Amino acid sequence: MNSVSQLAKLMATFNFLQGKKVSYGQIERFLKKSWQTGPFLIFSCPKDRSHMADKNPGDLVRVSWNRRALGGHYKNELIESFYPKILSETPELGKSQYKNKSYYLFDCGETNSQKFYGFFELEKEIEEESLKLLDLFLCNISKAWNRLDELKKVENLVHVDDVTGLYNQRKLLKDVDNAVERFKDFKEVFTILFIDVDHFKSVNDGHGHLVGTQILAQLGALLKRTLRESDLIYRYGGDEFVMIIPDVSGDTAKSIGDRVLNIVKETTFVVDSNEEKVDFNITVSIGVATFPDDAKNRTQVLEIADKMMYEAKKSGRGRVCYTRDILSK
């Protein structure tokens, strides 16, 4: 059976409703078994990079699927050599060589804000027609996933907070459960950031709840802009927010918390008060917990992140506190 027939057989039995993780796993198994390729990776990068000219390529491109192959089968310097190909005005796709080995880099879909590229090592010659058909196949299922995501957004309206437009606590609990299951299935770690506005009671008491509500709405929008598309944010209640950051743990989690902290601190919130524009500057305290390093279930990871947030408040507010910080004292 030639490579086109092999791919046609996969397409005939493929079910995109099984979700991205399972689907990519099925495609990787096909590529390894039928085409004898190396591991299948998915890269992602922002579609609009006009305001990111000063960013390093490594800050713009990330391995969004099959991170376990990075540093293992594929060395970091190999992967980084492909970043310029992805980030150029006209991405250099197709077959290429690196240290006497052949690789294939191709378009495999997009969302409103992200572009995705597939990548694998070619250990034998594959017909050009088959490779182009694979490109088309992955782009088409990406479009189907986008349509499915739009339908889910409509369903999720019941889980949206009225003030901020963010997801609410009910959705958070469901999504943390899903993240725990993903770790069991794919060993995908995740981080929880628990965020609380410092001295927010004084804002409500001194200026009224209408002013406080405007600040919360603007803060919610700011936090959402700060995150990647794959990250999730929720209004937990009152002036508390929670973020789920997939595929991140350790020092990276702490640095994300620091970035959120600084962005909030540097932002001036302009609100209407008694028909006048009033400026407010606020700070937040952030607690960080990672799964499974710090916790073994949903309840624990939320409780530990919450506890770390209170440790940040106790140590002076306007800070990020991670479990490692407490243990090192």
PLY file of the C-alpha trace (Angstrom):
ply
format ascii 1.0
element vertex 329
property float x
property float y
property float z
element edge 328
property int vertex1
property int vertex2
end_header
0.00 0.00 0.00
1.50 3.35 -1.02
1.58 6.42 1.24
-1.48 8.07 -0.35
-3.59 4.95 0.22
-2.33 4.66 3.79
-3.34 8.27 4.54
-6.72 7.81 2.82
-7.42 4.87 5.13
-6.64 7.02 8.18
-8.89 9.84 6.93
-11.77 7.42 6.33
-11.78 6.28 9.96
-10.77 9.55 11.64
-13.04 11.11 14.27
-12.14 14.76 15.02
-14.71 14.83 17.87
-12.29 12.84 20.02
-10.45 16.12 20.68
-7.09 17.58 19.73
-4.88 15.62 22.13
-6.27 12.22 21.16
-6.40 13.18 17.48
-2.77 14.31 17.37
-1.79 11.12 19.15
-3.60 9.05 16.53
-1.90 10.97 13.73
1.52 10.50 15.33
0.97 6.75 15.64
0.01 6.64 11.96
3.08 8.64 10.89
5.49 6.50 12.90
3.98 3.15 11.89
3.02 3.78 8.26
5.57 6.38 7.15
8.39 5.60 9.63
8.71 9.26 10.65
10.12 10.74 13.82
7.77 12.11 16.54
5.08 14.54 15.40
5.26 18.06 16.89
2.88 21.00 16.71
4.33 24.53 16.88
2.20 27.61 17.53
2.92 31.32 17.17
0.84 34.55 17.15
-0.64 35.54 13.80
-0.19 39.24 14.55
3.38 39.95 15.58
3.44 43.64 14.68
3.71 44.68 18.35
6.25 41.97 19.19
9.20 43.06 17.07
11.52 43.12 20.09
10.64 39.58 21.16
13.04 36.68 20.79
11.84 33.85 18.50
11.78 31.52 21.50
9.25 33.82 23.19
6.92 33.74 20.18
7.05 30.09 19.12
6.13 27.28 21.47
5.70 23.54 21.13
1.97 23.23 21.77
1.80 19.45 21.37
4.24 16.61 22.10
6.60 18.64 24.27
8.06 15.36 25.57
9.93 14.94 22.27
11.70 18.28 22.80
15.17 17.74 24.21
14.78 14.01 23.60
14.39 12.84 20.03
14.63 16.46 18.83
17.42 18.57 20.31
16.64 22.15 21.31
19.07 23.62 18.77
17.33 21.70 15.96
13.88 22.98 16.92
15.16 26.54 17.37
16.66 26.43 13.86
13.12 26.18 12.48
11.77 29.23 14.34
12.93 31.74 11.69
11.23 29.65 9.00
7.92 29.94 10.85
8.23 33.61 11.79
9.24 35.01 8.40
6.79 37.07 6.34
6.42 34.09 4.00
7.03 30.96 6.15
9.55 28.55 4.62
7.59 25.31 4.67
8.16 21.89 3.15
11.13 19.56 3.22
14.46 20.75 4.59
17.81 19.43 5.79
19.58 19.81 9.11
22.86 18.00 9.83
22.28 15.46 7.04
18.75 14.57 8.16
15.46 15.40 6.42
12.54 17.15 8.08
9.08 18.27 7.04
7.49 21.52 8.27
3.94 22.35 7.20
0.85 24.44 7.85
-1.73 22.61 9.95
-4.36 25.23 10.75
-5.06 28.36 12.72
-7.40 30.08 15.15
-8.31 33.77 15.28
-4.98 34.64 16.89
-2.63 31.66 16.44
-0.97 29.83 13.56
-0.07 26.14 13.90
2.66 24.22 12.13
3.32 20.48 12.02
6.81 19.04 12.07
8.45 15.63 11.90
11.63 13.88 10.79
11.52 12.04 7.47
13.34 8.76 7.84
12.39 7.60 4.33
11.20 9.26 1.13
7.47 10.12 1.17
5.55 11.04 -1.97
4.99 14.80 -2.33
1.30 14.17 -3.04
0.92 12.40 0.32
2.61 15.22 2.23
0.36 17.84 0.62
-2.69 15.72 1.37
-1.61 15.55 5.03
-1.34 19.37 5.08
-4.86 19.71 3.71
-6.25 17.09 6.08
-4.88 18.79 9.20
-5.98 22.26 8.05
-9.51 20.94 7.46
-9.83 19.29 10.86
-8.45 22.51 12.40
-11.35 24.39 10.80
-13.77 21.79 12.20
-12.29 22.24 15.69
-12.69 26.01 15.36
-16.38 25.60 14.51
-16.78 23.23 17.43
-15.11 25.76 19.73
-17.58 28.43 18.60
-20.47 26.14 19.50
-18.91 25.47 22.89
-18.63 29.22 23.51
-22.40 29.51 23.08
-22.92 26.61 25.49
-20.50 28.20 27.95
-22.54 31.42 28.28
-24.17 29.89 31.37
-20.67 29.76 32.88
-19.83 33.43 32.23
-19.56 36.04 34.99
-21.85 39.04 34.34
-19.40 41.71 35.54
-16.14 40.66 33.89
-17.23 38.42 31.01
-14.82 35.78 32.33
-15.72 32.22 33.23
-17.19 31.70 36.69
-16.35 29.41 39.59
-18.58 26.58 38.36
-16.67 26.43 35.07
-13.35 26.62 36.93
-14.07 23.50 38.97
-15.05 21.61 35.84
-11.95 22.72 33.95
-9.56 21.86 36.78
-11.06 18.36 36.80
-10.42 18.18 33.04
-6.83 19.35 33.53
-6.25 16.63 36.13
-7.58 14.03 33.68
-5.29 15.35 30.95
-2.34 14.84 33.25
-3.42 11.25 33.84
-3.78 10.64 30.10
-0.95 12.73 28.63
1.25 13.75 31.59
0.41 17.40 30.86
1.23 19.44 33.97
-0.55 22.69 34.76
-0.33 25.67 37.09
-2.98 27.54 39.08
-2.58 31.26 39.75
-4.85 32.59 42.51
-5.12 36.39 42.28
-6.64 38.81 44.79
-6.83 42.62 44.57
-5.07 44.33 47.46
-7.13 46.64 49.72
-10.14 46.38 47.40
-12.57 46.84 50.28
-11.28 50.39 50.72
-12.15 51.12 47.07
-15.74 49.96 47.54
-16.08 51.71 50.90
-14.51 54.97 49.74
-15.88 55.27 46.20
-18.87 52.95 46.00
-19.55 49.58 44.46
-20.19 51.01 40.98
-16.59 52.21 40.84
-15.38 48.88 42.20
-17.36 47.01 39.57
-15.78 49.07 36.78
-12.30 48.32 38.10
-13.06 44.59 38.28
-14.37 44.60 34.70
-11.26 46.39 33.42
-8.97 44.15 35.46
-10.65 41.04 34.05
-10.10 42.30 30.50
-6.46 43.15 31.28
-5.76 39.72 32.76
-7.35 38.03 29.75
-5.15 40.02 27.34
-2.08 38.99 29.33
-2.59 35.27 28.73
-1.98 32.96 25.80
-4.98 31.63 23.92
-4.55 28.22 25.55
-4.67 29.68 29.08
-7.94 30.06 30.99
-9.10 32.73 33.43
-12.05 32.89 35.82
-13.62 35.27 38.28
-13.63 33.17 41.42
-15.78 35.59 43.39
-15.61 39.16 44.72
-12.20 40.53 43.80
-10.57 37.12 43.32
-9.49 35.66 39.99
-8.00 32.29 39.05
-5.90 31.29 36.03
-5.18 27.82 34.67
-1.89 27.73 32.76
-1.42 24.44 30.84
1.98 22.87 30.16
3.75 25.06 32.73
5.32 24.37 36.11
8.26 25.38 38.31
10.13 28.63 37.73
8.14 29.36 34.57
4.95 29.48 36.64
6.54 31.97 39.03
7.69 34.17 36.13
4.15 34.23 34.69
2.88 35.38 38.07
5.54 38.13 38.16
4.50 39.27 34.68
0.84 39.48 35.69
1.81 41.34 38.87
3.85 43.95 36.97
1.27 44.51 34.24
-1.44 45.22 36.82
0.88 47.50 38.81
1.81 49.52 35.72
-1.79 49.97 34.51
-3.92 52.98 35.38
-7.63 52.15 35.60
-9.86 55.01 34.47
-13.45 54.83 35.74
-16.56 57.01 35.90
-17.34 58.41 39.34
-20.03 61.06 39.86
-19.81 62.00 36.15
-16.04 62.47 36.38
-13.14 60.36 35.19
-11.08 59.06 38.11
-7.73 57.27 37.91
-6.95 54.27 40.09
-3.78 52.27 40.52
-4.04 48.91 42.20
-1.85 45.95 43.07
-2.62 42.27 43.38
-1.31 39.39 45.45
-0.79 36.10 43.63
-0.48 32.53 44.86
1.01 29.85 42.61
0.58 26.06 42.77
1.47 23.44 40.17
-0.01 20.02 39.50
1.15 17.40 40.32
4.23 18.82 42.09
2.21 20.59 44.81
-1.08 18.70 44.86
-2.72 15.40 43.94
-6.30 16.49 43.18
-8.49 19.45 42.26
-9.27 20.50 45.82
-5.64 20.48 46.91
-4.27 22.49 43.99
-6.89 25.23 44.47
-6.44 25.29 48.24
-2.65 25.51 48.00
-2.78 28.31 45.41
-5.25 30.15 47.68
-2.97 29.62 50.69
0.02 30.95 48.73
-2.00 34.05 47.83
-2.62 34.72 51.54
1.10 34.19 52.19
1.79 36.88 49.57
-0.55 39.24 51.43
1.05 38.44 54.79
4.50 39.18 53.40
3.57 42.67 52.22
1.02 42.45 49.35
1.76 43.17 45.72
3.77 39.95 45.54
3.82 36.47 44.06
4.18 33.54 46.43
5.02 30.01 45.27
5.22 26.87 47.38
8.96 26.71 46.76
9.33 30.15 48.38
7.76 28.88 51.60
9.70 25.63 51.69
13.02 27.43 51.19
12.58 29.60 54.30
0 1
1 2
2 3
3 4
4 5
5 6
6 7
7 8
8 9
9 10
10 11
11 12
12 13
13 14
14 15
15 16
16 17
17 18
18 19
19 20
20 21
21 22
22 23
23 24
24 25
25 26
26 27
27 28
28 29
29 30
30 31
31 32
32 33
33 34
34 35
35 36
36 37
37 38
38 39
39 40
40 41
41 42
42 43
43 44
44 45
45 46
46 47
47 48
48 49
49 50
50 51
51 52
52 53
53 54
54 55
55 56
56 57
57 58
58 59
59 60
60 61
61 62
62 63
63 64
64 65
65 66
66 67
67 68
68 69
69 70
70 71
71 72
72 73
73 74
74 75
75 76
76 77
77 78
78 79
79 80
80 81
81 82
82 83
83 84
84 85
85 86
86 87
87 88
88 89
89 90
90 91
91 92
92 93
93 94
94 95
95 96
96 97
97 98
98 99
99 100
100 101
101 102
102 103
103 104
104 105
105 106
106 107
107 108
108 109
109 110
110 111
111 112
112 113
113 114
114 115
115 116
116 117
117 118
118 119
119 120
120 121
121 122
122 123
123 124
124 125
125 126
126 127
127 128
128 129
129 130
130 131
131 132
132 133
133 134
134 135
135 136
136 137
137 138
138 139
139 140
140 141
141 142
142 143
143 144
144 145
145 146
146 147
147 148
148 149
149 150
150 151
151 152
152 153
153 154
154 155
155 156
156 157
157 158
158 159
159 160
160 161
161 162
162 163
163 164
164 165
165 166
166 167
167 168
168 169
169 170
170 171
171 172
172 173
173 174
174 175
175 176
176 177
177 178
178 179
179 180
180 181
181 182
182 183
183 184
184 185
185 186
186 187
187 188
188 189
189 190
190 191
191 192
192 193
193 194
194 195
195 196
196 197
197 198
198 199
199 200
200 201
201 202
202 203
203 204
204 205
205 206
206 207
207 208
208 209
209 210
210 211
211 212
212 213
213 214
214 215
215 216
216 217
217 218
218 219
219 220
220 221
221 222
222 223
223 224
224 225
225 226
226 227
227 228
228 229
229 230
230 231
231 232
232 233
233 234
234 235
235 236
236 237
237 238
238 239
239 240
240 241
241 242
242 243
243 244
244 245
245 246
246 247
247 248
248 249
249 250
250 251
251 252
252 253
253 254
254 255
255 256
256 257
257 258
258 259
259 260
260 261
261 262
262 263
263 264
264 265
265 266
266 267
267 268
268 269
269 270
270 271
271 272
272 273
273 274
274 275
275 276
276 277
277 278
278 279
279 280
280 281
281 282
282 283
283 284
284 285
285 286
286 287
287 288
288 289
289 290
290 291
291 292
292 293
293 294
294 295
295 296
296 297
297 298
298 299
299 300
300 301
301 302
302 303
303 304
304 305
305 306
306 307
307 308
308 309
309 310
310 311
311 312
312 313
313 314
314 315
315 316
316 317
317 318
318 319
319 320
320 321
321 322
322 323
323 324
324 325
325 326
326 327
327 328
